[in-house]
Amino acid sequence: MSLLKAASTVSLLTLASRVTGLARDLIMASMFGANALTDAFNVAFRIPNLFRRLFAEGAFSQAFVPVLAAAKAQHGEDATRELIHHVATVLAWALLVTCVLGVLGAPLLVWLLASGLRQSPESFDAAVVMTRWMFPYIGFMSMVALSAGVLNTWKRFAVPAATPVLLNFCMIGAAWWGAPLLAARGIEPIYAMAGGVILGGVLQLAVQGPALWRMGLLPRIGFSVAALRAGWADADVRRILRLMAPALLGVGVAQISLMINTQIASYLAPGSVTWLFYADRLMEFPTALLGVALGVVLTPALSSARAAGDAQKYSAMLDWGLRIVVLLAVPCAVGLLTFAEPLVATLFHYGALKDSDVGQIAVALAGYGAGLLGLVAIKVLAPGYYASQDIRTPVKIAVVVLVITQLFNLVLVPRMAHAGLALSIGLGALVNAAWLLGGLLRRGSYQPQPGWLLYGLQVLAASALLAVFLLWGAQHVAWIGLRAHSLERVGWLALLLCSAAGVYFAVLRLTGLKLRSILKP
């Protein structure tokens, strides 16, 4: 499977996940609005997600996939299967301990992440209860990450990319049917969402099993002490653990930044955590469709090229990934900066969500949008280091960027409140991406192909005209005023976005850019 075909497959399936996720968020916004209890749910949901990003999709995946790809290339599939069994055993034991501690320590976790919720005891208590219900989600998702790493290494990208849809369906069902059932029994309806989350985790893991079984790669988890010792004694397992240490610090830096921002937001106006949450959800469309898809495809490919000693292929794949990032992330960033309010109004402005909430979410979305290019580029640049099993360099960069981001917060939050938090993350991502790129260039690992200057000018010219068009569209339609005419508003949004895409790609063609030459890896 070519890199473009693989990336397109992941992007399309990720799009399905994001569309269902958007439907989920729209239903939640309509049913629950933005208030202290929705802040409690978002804090509680963020805790297992924080650990998931920290361990499962973060440190573990960054360490596991390069070692797995190298083992497959150097030792063959039989030895690699044994490695998978050992890793699954050690991981399962670690997750069991983690989940028990997480459930017991829920009050401390909520206080660490959002102590400002204590201003409303009901909100704080609700967050603790929902954290206890949802914390085991990290256990299921960590095993999903292991399964996805195996499937992606064998170039089976479809199942891992499609499974997040199941979480969204479960949460939609919880909001649609579970919440009214709880309300009828005098129980706070938001609690139904916690049940939807844990059911989604169970189903995501369940669908990975058949795919692994058909390939003969279903892990055998040993629950005896002897099995744990055998797994611990595996040299590759120890290598993964050694690589996880710096990776954990690197991912931990990003999560610490998220924790700091959530803490700050919990002390701002009620609803601030929810405004940021919805803005972040919209940001996940371009970051997932572009950055995550490219990262998923490039990480095993770059690792294989490194293991084979093919420096030219390694550099060419990085160059291709960065060109795709510039081609698609720059216009997306322009759209978020100039068209944020129409997007938020059309997608979320229903039911309990107020007119004022639309503006608050939109300014946060624009803040994130300022750093979109950096957020997406990191997903391509960081695997360039992971493929060489160099995790320390991205970690050192991330630590410094954390400090820089907090300095941005000191300046921006007093002036811009929650929007300053979003802008700080965006600016920090740009610094991070530039630093990663500079490191790859200095060490000679990445050598840009000819034509970058002209390519950049072509993209900038098309993006400038795109910005003018979207600004016109944002000002000439009463997006908030059309609340009672949702179909008309959706029609305007679809028309303007399709026209905007036409404007962008038409200008690129007029400037002489040949898309086929860019898309071909």
TORPAPA-771959 format. One record per residue (C-alpha): x, y, z. Coordinates in Angstrom, 2 decimals. Layout:
# TORPAPA-771959
+---------+---------+---------+
|      px |      py |      pz |
+---------+---------+---------+
|       X |       Y |       Z |
...
+---------+---------+---------+
//
This chain:
# TORPAPA-771959
+---------+---------+---------+
|      px |      py |      pz |
+---------+---------+---------+
|    0.00 |    0.00 |    0.00 |
|    1.44 |    3.41 |   -1.04 |
|    1.89 |    6.14 |    1.54 |
|   -0.76 |    8.32 |   -0.12 |
|   -3.31 |    5.48 |   -0.28 |
|   -2.62 |    4.52 |    3.34 |
|   -2.84 |    8.13 |    4.53 |
|   -6.07 |    8.61 |    2.54 |
|   -7.58 |    5.48 |    4.12 |
|   -6.71 |    6.67 |    7.60 |
|   -7.97 |   10.19 |    6.83 |
|  -11.32 |    8.99 |    5.49 |
|  -11.92 |    6.72 |    8.47 |
|  -10.75 |    9.45 |   10.82 |
|  -13.20 |   11.79 |    9.10 |
|  -15.99 |    9.34 |    9.92 |
|  -14.81 |    9.37 |   13.52 |
|  -14.70 |   13.15 |   13.66 |
|  -18.11 |   13.56 |   12.00 |
|  -19.72 |   11.21 |   14.52 |
|  -17.76 |   12.98 |   17.26 |
|  -19.15 |   16.28 |   16.04 |
|  -22.66 |   14.85 |   16.12 |
|  -21.96 |   13.70 |   19.68 |
|  -20.77 |   17.16 |   20.73 |
|  -23.68 |   18.86 |   18.99 |
|  -26.16 |   16.67 |   20.88 |
|  -24.35 |   17.30 |   24.16 |
|  -24.22 |   21.06 |   23.57 |
|  -27.93 |   21.10 |   22.75 |
|  -28.95 |   18.95 |   25.73 |
|  -26.58 |   20.19 |   28.44 |
|  -25.32 |   23.62 |   27.28 |
|  -22.21 |   25.09 |   28.92 |
|  -22.35 |   25.24 |   32.72 |
|  -20.71 |   23.99 |   35.91 |
|  -21.88 |   20.38 |   35.44 |
|  -20.68 |   20.19 |   31.84 |
|  -17.36 |   21.55 |   33.12 |
|  -17.38 |   18.67 |   35.65 |
|  -17.96 |   16.08 |   32.94 |
|  -15.29 |   17.55 |   30.66 |
|  -12.77 |   17.55 |   33.52 |
|  -13.66 |   13.96 |   34.43 |
|  -13.47 |   12.85 |   30.78 |
|  -10.17 |   14.66 |   30.37 |
|   -8.52 |   12.68 |   33.18 |
|   -8.62 |    9.21 |   31.52 |
|   -7.95 |   10.90 |   28.17 |
|   -4.91 |   12.57 |   29.71 |
|   -3.56 |    9.21 |   30.84 |
|   -4.47 |    7.69 |   27.47 |
|   -2.46 |   10.32 |   25.63 |
|    0.30 |   10.10 |   28.20 |
|    0.72 |    6.32 |   28.19 |
|   -1.26 |    4.59 |   25.46 |
|   -1.08 |    6.85 |   22.39 |
|    1.88 |    8.77 |   23.75 |
|    4.91 |    7.20 |   25.40 |
|    3.94 |    3.58 |   24.73 |
|    3.17 |    3.99 |   21.02 |
|    6.24 |    6.15 |   20.41 |
|    8.47 |    3.48 |   21.96 |
|    6.60 |    0.34 |   20.83 |
|    6.11 |    0.93 |   17.09 |
|    9.80 |    1.64 |   16.19 |
|   11.01 |   -1.38 |   18.20 |
|    8.28 |   -3.59 |   16.73 |
|    9.08 |   -2.46 |   13.16 |
|   12.81 |   -3.02 |   13.72 |
|   12.18 |   -6.48 |   15.21 |
|    9.98 |   -7.42 |   12.24 |
|   12.60 |   -6.22 |    9.73 |
|   15.60 |   -7.78 |   11.49 |
|   14.33 |  -10.95 |   13.23 |
|   11.26 |  -12.05 |   11.27 |
|    7.61 |  -12.50 |   12.19 |
|    7.93 |  -15.46 |   14.59 |
|   10.25 |  -13.59 |   16.96 |
|    8.07 |  -10.51 |   16.63 |
|    4.98 |  -12.48 |   17.70 |
|    6.77 |  -13.54 |   20.87 |
|    7.64 |   -9.89 |   21.53 |
|    3.95 |   -8.95 |   21.16 |
|    2.96 |  -11.59 |   23.74 |
|    5.55 |  -10.36 |   26.24 |
|    4.64 |   -6.68 |   25.78 |
|    0.92 |   -7.44 |   26.19 |
|    1.57 |   -9.31 |   29.44 |
|    3.69 |   -6.58 |   31.02 |
|    1.26 |   -3.89 |   29.85 |
|   -1.79 |   -5.71 |   31.24 |
|   -0.22 |   -5.98 |   34.71 |
|    0.74 |   -2.30 |   34.67 |
|   -2.76 |   -1.27 |   33.61 |
|   -4.43 |   -3.28 |   36.36 |
|   -2.43 |   -1.43 |   39.02 |
|   -2.95 |    1.94 |   37.32 |
|   -6.73 |    1.57 |   37.11 |
|   -7.08 |    0.58 |   40.76 |
|   -4.98 |    3.55 |   41.87 |
|   -6.89 |    5.89 |   39.55 |
|  -10.29 |    4.92 |   40.93 |
|   -9.11 |    5.27 |   44.52 |
|   -7.33 |    8.57 |   43.86 |
|  -10.13 |   10.24 |   41.86 |
|  -10.63 |   13.18 |   44.31 |
|   -6.92 |   14.01 |   44.18 |
|   -6.85 |   13.76 |   40.37 |
|   -9.83 |   16.12 |   40.01 |
|   -8.25 |   18.58 |   42.43 |
|   -4.94 |   18.47 |   40.56 |
|   -6.60 |   19.06 |   37.21 |
|   -9.31 |   21.57 |   38.13 |
|   -9.26 |   22.67 |   41.75 |
|  -11.38 |   25.66 |   40.75 |
|  -14.40 |   23.32 |   40.60 |
|  -14.41 |   23.40 |   44.41 |
|  -16.06 |   26.81 |   44.09 |
|  -19.14 |   24.68 |   43.33 |
|  -19.13 |   21.60 |   45.64 |
|  -21.81 |   19.92 |   43.51 |
|  -19.63 |   20.28 |   40.43 |
|  -16.51 |   18.95 |   42.16 |
|  -18.36 |   15.93 |   43.60 |
|  -19.89 |   15.14 |   40.20 |
|  -16.44 |   15.26 |   38.60 |
|  -15.09 |   12.79 |   41.20 |
|  -17.96 |   10.33 |   40.65 |
|  -17.62 |   10.46 |   36.86 |
|  -13.83 |   10.11 |   37.07 |
|  -14.22 |    6.89 |   39.05 |
|  -16.64 |    5.51 |   36.48 |
|  -14.51 |    6.49 |   33.49 |
|  -10.97 |    5.85 |   34.72 |
|  -10.91 |    2.16 |   33.60 |
|  -11.29 |    3.57 |   30.06 |
|   -7.50 |    4.07 |   30.10 |
|   -7.04 |    0.30 |   30.52 |
|   -9.11 |   -0.57 |   27.47 |
|   -7.56 |    2.18 |   25.35 |
|   -4.00 |    1.18 |   26.24 |
|   -4.66 |   -2.32 |   24.94 |
|   -6.26 |   -0.71 |   21.87 |
|   -3.01 |    1.23 |   21.36 |
|   -1.01 |   -2.01 |   21.49 |
|   -3.34 |   -3.62 |   18.96 |
|   -3.21 |   -0.57 |   16.70 |
|    0.59 |   -0.52 |   16.81 |
|    0.69 |   -4.16 |   15.66 |
|   -1.90 |   -3.65 |   12.91 |
|   -0.24 |   -0.48 |   11.61 |
|    3.17 |   -2.16 |   11.52 |
|    1.63 |   -4.88 |    9.32 |
|    0.07 |   -2.07 |    7.22 |
|   -3.47 |   -2.84 |    8.34 |
|   -4.59 |    0.74 |    8.95 |
|   -8.36 |    0.49 |    8.52 |
|   -9.48 |   -1.15 |   11.79 |
|   -7.47 |    1.11 |   14.17 |
|   -8.64 |    4.21 |   12.30 |
|  -12.29 |    3.16 |   12.34 |
|  -12.71 |    2.04 |   15.96 |
|  -13.03 |    5.55 |   17.53 |
|  -16.43 |    5.77 |   15.83 |
|  -17.69 |    3.24 |   18.38 |
|  -16.96 |    5.59 |   21.29 |
|  -18.94 |    8.34 |   19.60 |
|  -21.92 |    6.07 |   18.95 |
|  -21.92 |    4.97 |   22.59 |
|  -21.81 |    8.55 |   23.83 |
|  -24.54 |    9.61 |   21.42 |
|  -26.69 |    6.74 |   22.71 |
|  -25.95 |    7.76 |   26.29 |
|  -27.03 |   11.35 |   25.62 |
|  -30.06 |   10.41 |   23.54 |
|  -31.48 |    7.58 |   25.65 |
|  -29.46 |    7.29 |   28.84 |
|  -29.73 |   10.92 |   29.99 |
|  -33.57 |   11.09 |   29.78 |
|  -33.82 |    7.76 |   31.64 |
|  -31.67 |    9.10 |   34.49 |
|  -33.59 |   12.38 |   34.54 |
|  -36.87 |   10.49 |   34.86 |
|  -35.44 |    8.80 |   37.96 |
|  -34.29 |   12.06 |   39.51 |
|  -30.59 |   11.42 |   38.75 |
|  -28.38 |   14.10 |   37.17 |
|  -28.55 |   13.32 |   33.38 |
|  -24.87 |   14.14 |   32.71 |
|  -23.90 |   10.92 |   34.54 |
|  -25.18 |    8.92 |   31.57 |
|  -22.22 |   10.17 |   29.55 |
|  -19.77 |    8.38 |   31.86 |
|  -21.49 |    5.08 |   31.07 |
|  -21.25 |    5.82 |   27.35 |
|  -17.50 |    6.41 |   27.64 |
|  -16.70 |    3.13 |   29.39 |
|  -18.91 |    1.13 |   27.00 |
|  -17.10 |    2.79 |   24.09 |
|  -13.74 |    1.66 |   25.47 |
|  -14.94 |   -1.95 |   25.79 |
|  -16.25 |   -2.04 |   22.21 |
|  -13.11 |   -0.45 |   20.72 |
|  -10.97 |   -3.18 |   22.22 |
|  -13.42 |   -5.91 |   21.25 |
|  -13.29 |   -5.14 |   17.51 |
|   -9.47 |   -5.24 |   17.40 |
|   -9.38 |   -8.91 |   18.47 |
|  -10.81 |  -10.52 |   15.30 |
|   -8.43 |   -8.54 |   13.06 |
|   -5.41 |   -9.66 |   15.08 |
|   -6.68 |  -13.25 |   15.29 |
|   -7.03 |  -13.52 |   11.50 |
|   -3.39 |  -12.43 |   11.14 |
|   -2.19 |  -14.82 |   13.83 |
|   -1.09 |  -11.88 |   15.99 |
|   -3.63 |  -11.97 |   18.82 |
|   -1.56 |  -11.38 |   22.00 |
|   -1.44 |  -14.07 |   24.68 |
|   -1.63 |  -12.29 |   28.03 |
|   -0.06 |  -14.20 |   30.90 |
|   -1.61 |  -13.54 |   34.29 |
|    0.86 |  -15.67 |   36.24 |
|    3.96 |  -14.32 |   37.95 |
|    6.08 |  -16.59 |   35.74 |
|    4.59 |  -15.01 |   32.60 |
|    5.28 |  -11.53 |   33.95 |
|    8.89 |  -12.47 |   34.67 |
|    9.31 |  -13.91 |   31.17 |
|    7.96 |  -10.71 |   29.65 |
|   10.16 |   -8.56 |   31.85 |
|   13.24 |  -10.57 |   30.83 |
|   12.71 |   -9.93 |   27.09 |
|   15.46 |   -7.59 |   25.82 |
|   13.09 |   -5.79 |   23.43 |
|   10.54 |   -5.24 |   26.19 |
|   13.28 |   -3.63 |   28.26 |
|   14.26 |   -1.51 |   25.26 |
|   10.66 |   -0.32 |   24.94 |
|   10.60 |    0.56 |   28.64 |
|   13.89 |    2.47 |   28.32 |
|   12.51 |    4.40 |   25.35 |
|    9.26 |    5.05 |   27.20 |
|   11.06 |    6.92 |   29.99 |
|   12.06 |    9.95 |   27.88 |
|    8.90 |    9.60 |   25.78 |
|    6.82 |    9.72 |   28.96 |
|    8.54 |   12.93 |   29.94 |
|    7.97 |   14.38 |   26.48 |
|    4.28 |   13.51 |   26.32 |
|    3.99 |   14.40 |   30.00 |
|    5.16 |   17.91 |   29.22 |
|    2.27 |   18.35 |   26.79 |
|   -0.20 |   16.95 |   29.31 |
|    1.20 |   19.14 |   32.08 |
|    0.56 |   22.09 |   29.80 |
|   -3.01 |   20.85 |   29.34 |
|   -3.43 |   20.43 |   33.10 |
|   -2.15 |   23.94 |   33.74 |
|   -4.54 |   25.37 |   31.16 |
|   -7.48 |   23.45 |   32.63 |
|   -6.58 |   24.70 |   36.11 |
|   -6.45 |   28.28 |   34.86 |
|   -9.72 |   27.88 |   32.93 |
|  -11.46 |   26.48 |   36.03 |
|  -10.83 |   29.83 |   37.76 |
|  -12.16 |   31.89 |   34.84 |
|  -15.83 |   32.50 |   34.03 |
|  -18.16 |   29.48 |   34.40 |
|  -18.26 |   27.65 |   31.07 |
|  -14.62 |   28.41 |   30.19 |
|  -13.57 |   24.75 |   30.36 |
|  -16.47 |   23.82 |   28.08 |
|  -15.74 |   26.64 |   25.60 |
|  -12.19 |   25.41 |   25.28 |
|  -13.38 |   21.81 |   25.02 |
|  -15.68 |   22.54 |   22.05 |
|  -13.00 |   24.63 |   20.32 |
|  -10.53 |   21.80 |   20.84 |
|  -13.01 |   19.33 |   19.38 |
|  -13.25 |   21.36 |   16.17 |
|   -9.46 |   21.60 |   16.06 |
|   -9.30 |   17.82 |   16.05 |
|  -10.73 |   17.76 |   12.53 |
|   -7.66 |   19.18 |   10.77 |
|   -5.13 |   17.85 |   13.29 |
|   -6.51 |   14.31 |   13.05 |
|   -7.29 |   14.25 |    9.33 |
|   -3.84 |   15.62 |    8.47 |
|   -1.38 |   15.21 |   11.32 |
|   -2.57 |   12.01 |   12.96 |
|   -3.14 |   10.25 |    9.63 |
|    0.31 |   11.18 |    8.35 |
|    1.94 |   10.28 |   11.67 |
|    0.26 |    6.85 |   11.78 |
|    1.42 |    6.04 |    8.25 |
|    4.89 |    7.59 |    8.41 |
|    6.06 |    6.22 |   11.79 |
|    6.33 |    2.53 |   10.77 |
|    7.55 |    3.47 |    7.26 |
|   10.28 |    5.76 |    8.60 |
|   11.26 |    3.15 |   11.19 |
|   11.60 |    0.49 |    8.48 |
|   13.69 |    2.81 |    6.30 |
|   15.99 |    3.56 |    9.26 |
|   16.31 |   -0.13 |   10.13 |
|   17.24 |   -0.85 |    6.49 |
|   19.75 |    2.03 |    6.43 |
|   17.99 |    3.77 |    3.51 |
|   18.69 |    7.43 |    4.33 |
|   17.47 |    8.71 |    0.96 |
|   14.06 |    7.06 |    1.29 |
|   13.80 |    8.30 |    4.90 |
|   14.45 |   11.93 |    3.84 |
|   12.11 |   11.70 |    0.84 |
|    9.23 |   10.47 |    3.02 |
|    9.73 |   13.37 |    5.44 |
|    9.77 |   15.84 |    2.55 |
|    6.56 |   14.38 |    1.15 |
|    4.86 |   14.57 |    4.53 |
|    5.84 |   18.20 |    5.07 |
|    4.61 |   19.23 |    1.61 |
|    1.22 |   17.65 |    2.34 |
|    1.14 |   19.49 |    5.67 |
|    1.80 |   22.87 |    4.05 |
|   -0.65 |   22.20 |    1.20 |
|   -3.57 |   21.42 |    3.52 |
|   -2.80 |   22.87 |    6.97 |
|   -2.19 |   26.45 |    5.82 |
|   -5.66 |   26.91 |    4.22 |
|   -7.27 |   25.17 |    7.21 |
|   -5.54 |   27.64 |    9.53 |
|   -6.77 |   30.52 |    7.39 |
|  -10.29 |   29.11 |    7.66 |
|  -10.15 |   28.88 |   11.45 |
|   -8.83 |   32.42 |   11.78 |
|  -11.34 |   34.04 |    9.43 |
|  -14.40 |   31.77 |    9.61 |
|  -14.52 |   30.58 |   13.23 |
|  -17.89 |   32.07 |   14.19 |
|  -19.82 |   30.62 |   11.22 |
|  -18.35 |   27.18 |   11.96 |
|  -19.24 |   27.30 |   15.65 |
|  -22.71 |   28.79 |   15.09 |
|  -23.67 |   26.21 |   12.48 |
|  -22.35 |   23.22 |   14.38 |
|  -23.13 |   24.00 |   18.03 |
|  -25.66 |   26.84 |   18.27 |
|  -28.73 |   24.82 |   19.26 |
|  -30.77 |   24.02 |   22.34 |
|  -29.17 |   25.16 |   25.60 |
|  -26.11 |   26.79 |   23.99 |
|  -26.47 |   30.59 |   24.16 |
|  -25.60 |   33.26 |   21.59 |
|  -22.79 |   34.47 |   23.83 |
|  -21.32 |   30.96 |   24.00 |
|  -20.82 |   30.98 |   20.22 |
|  -18.52 |   34.00 |   20.39 |
|  -16.55 |   32.56 |   23.31 |
|  -15.96 |   29.24 |   21.51 |
|  -15.09 |   31.05 |   18.26 |
|  -12.32 |   33.20 |   19.76 |
|  -10.79 |   30.10 |   21.38 |
|  -10.97 |   28.27 |   18.03 |
|   -9.20 |   31.15 |   16.29 |
|   -6.48 |   31.02 |   18.96 |
|   -5.90 |   27.33 |   18.30 |
|   -6.02 |   28.00 |   14.56 |
|   -3.07 |   30.38 |   14.77 |
|   -0.86 |   27.42 |   15.62 |
|   -2.51 |   24.77 |   13.42 |
|    0.46 |   24.50 |   11.05 |
|    2.73 |   23.75 |   14.00 |
|    0.30 |   21.28 |   15.60 |
|    0.06 |   19.28 |   12.37 |
|    3.74 |   19.53 |   11.43 |
|    4.79 |   18.07 |   14.80 |
|    2.94 |   14.86 |   13.86 |
|    5.27 |   14.49 |   10.86 |
|    8.50 |   15.83 |   12.35 |
|    8.47 |   13.95 |   15.67 |
|    8.29 |   10.49 |   13.99 |
|   11.48 |   11.51 |   12.20 |
|   13.19 |   11.28 |   15.60 |
|   11.23 |    8.28 |   16.89 |
|   12.19 |    6.24 |   13.81 |
|   15.83 |    6.57 |   14.89 |
|   14.78 |    5.63 |   18.45 |
|   15.80 |    9.15 |   19.48 |
|   13.10 |   10.29 |   21.87 |
|   15.31 |   12.45 |   24.07 |
|   15.63 |   15.32 |   21.58 |
|   11.87 |   15.92 |   21.15 |
|   11.55 |   15.67 |   24.94 |
|   14.15 |   18.39 |   25.56 |
|   12.40 |   20.60 |   23.04 |
|    9.00 |   19.93 |   24.63 |
|   10.27 |   20.90 |   28.10 |
|   11.51 |   24.27 |   26.87 |
|    8.31 |   24.84 |   24.88 |
|    6.27 |   24.18 |   28.04 |
|    8.06 |   27.04 |   29.77 |
|    7.58 |   29.27 |   26.71 |
|    3.85 |   28.42 |   26.59 |
|    3.39 |   29.42 |   30.22 |
|    5.18 |   32.70 |   29.54 |
|    2.67 |   33.28 |   26.75 |
|   -0.11 |   32.53 |   29.26 |
|    1.23 |   35.17 |   31.65 |
|    0.95 |   37.77 |   28.92 |
|   -2.19 |   36.65 |   27.09 |
|   -4.64 |   35.28 |   29.69 |
|   -5.08 |   38.57 |   31.62 |
|   -5.97 |   40.23 |   28.31 |
|   -7.84 |   37.47 |   26.48 |
|   -9.08 |   35.09 |   29.25 |
|   -9.71 |   31.56 |   27.91 |
|   -8.85 |   32.60 |   24.33 |
|   -5.37 |   33.46 |   25.58 |
|   -4.95 |   29.86 |   26.75 |
|   -5.79 |   28.59 |   23.26 |
|   -3.48 |   31.08 |   21.56 |
|   -0.61 |   30.17 |   23.89 |
|   -0.91 |   26.51 |   22.86 |
|   -0.95 |   27.50 |   19.20 |
|    2.12 |   29.70 |   19.47 |
|    3.94 |   27.04 |   21.49 |
|    3.21 |   24.46 |   18.78 |
|    4.76 |   26.71 |   16.14 |
|    7.93 |   27.05 |   18.23 |
|    8.03 |   23.29 |   18.81 |
|    7.64 |   22.43 |   15.10 |
|   10.29 |   24.95 |   14.02 |
|   12.73 |   23.52 |   16.56 |
|   12.11 |   19.91 |   15.48 |
|   12.60 |   20.86 |   11.83 |
|   15.83 |   22.71 |   12.60 |
|   17.19 |   19.66 |   14.41 |
|   16.52 |   17.32 |   11.49 |
|   18.14 |   19.76 |    9.09 |
|   21.24 |   20.27 |   11.25 |
|   21.92 |   16.55 |   11.65 |
|   21.44 |   15.99 |    7.91 |
|   18.64 |   13.46 |    8.40 |
|   16.27 |   15.56 |    6.33 |
|   17.40 |   17.17 |    3.08 |
|   14.61 |   19.24 |    1.45 |
|   13.87 |   18.49 |   -2.18 |
|   14.21 |   21.37 |   -4.71 |
|   11.30 |   23.76 |   -5.30 |
|   10.24 |   24.66 |   -1.76 |
|   10.43 |   28.47 |   -2.25 |
|    8.12 |   28.51 |   -5.27 |
|    5.83 |   25.99 |   -3.60 |
|    5.52 |   28.16 |   -0.49 |
|    4.70 |   31.26 |   -2.54 |
|    2.01 |   29.39 |   -4.47 |
|    0.35 |   28.21 |   -1.27 |
|    0.54 |   31.68 |    0.30 |
|   -1.03 |   33.33 |   -2.76 |
|   -3.92 |   30.86 |   -2.80 |
|   -4.40 |   31.19 |    0.97 |
|   -4.51 |   35.01 |    0.76 |
|   -7.39 |   34.93 |   -1.72 |
|   -9.05 |   32.23 |    0.38 |
|   -8.90 |   34.54 |    3.43 |
|  -10.59 |   37.38 |    1.51 |
|  -13.37 |   35.08 |    0.34 |
|  -14.03 |   33.62 |    3.80 |
|  -14.02 |   37.05 |    5.48 |
|  -16.66 |   38.16 |    3.00 |
|  -18.73 |   35.06 |    3.74 |
|  -18.42 |   35.51 |    7.51 |
|  -19.73 |   39.11 |    7.30 |
|  -22.52 |   38.73 |    4.76 |
|  -24.55 |   35.97 |    6.44 |
|  -26.33 |   36.42 |    9.80 |
|  -24.91 |   33.22 |   11.27 |
|  -26.22 |   33.68 |   14.81 |
|  -29.48 |   35.20 |   13.61 |
|  -30.25 |   32.07 |   11.58 |
|  -30.57 |   29.92 |   14.71 |
|  -34.22 |   29.20 |   13.99 |
|  -33.41 |   28.31 |   10.37 |
|  -30.82 |   25.59 |   10.88 |
|  -31.15 |   24.01 |    7.42 |
|  -30.62 |   27.37 |    5.73 |
|  -27.55 |   27.98 |    7.89 |
|  -26.12 |   24.53 |    7.10 |
|  -26.74 |   25.18 |    3.40 |
|  -24.84 |   28.47 |    3.51 |
|  -21.95 |   26.84 |    5.34 |
|  -21.72 |   23.96 |    2.86 |
|  -21.91 |   26.33 |   -0.11 |
|  -19.24 |   28.68 |    1.19 |
|  -16.84 |   25.92 |    2.27 |
|  -17.12 |   24.12 |   -1.08 |
|  -16.63 |   27.42 |   -2.89 |
|  -13.65 |   28.22 |   -0.67 |
|  -12.02 |   24.90 |   -1.55 |
|  -12.65 |   25.64 |   -5.22 |
|  -11.05 |   29.09 |   -4.90 |
|   -7.98 |   27.69 |   -3.16 |
|   -7.25 |   24.87 |   -5.58 |
|   -8.12 |   26.99 |   -8.63 |
|   -5.55 |   29.61 |   -7.62 |
|   -2.96 |   26.87 |   -7.03 |
|   -3.57 |   25.56 |  -10.53 |
|   -3.36 |   29.03 |  -12.06 |
|    0.04 |   29.52 |  -10.39 |
|    1.28 |   26.37 |  -12.09 |
|    1.21 |   23.94 |   -9.15 |
|    0.72 |   20.32 |  -10.23 |
|   -1.08 |   18.53 |   -7.42 |
|   -0.23 |   15.07 |   -8.71 |
|    3.48 |   15.74 |   -8.35 |
|    2.93 |   16.85 |   -4.74 |
|    0.63 |   14.02 |   -3.70 |
|    2.83 |   11.29 |   -5.15 |
|    5.27 |   10.11 |   -2.42 |
+---------+---------+---------+
//
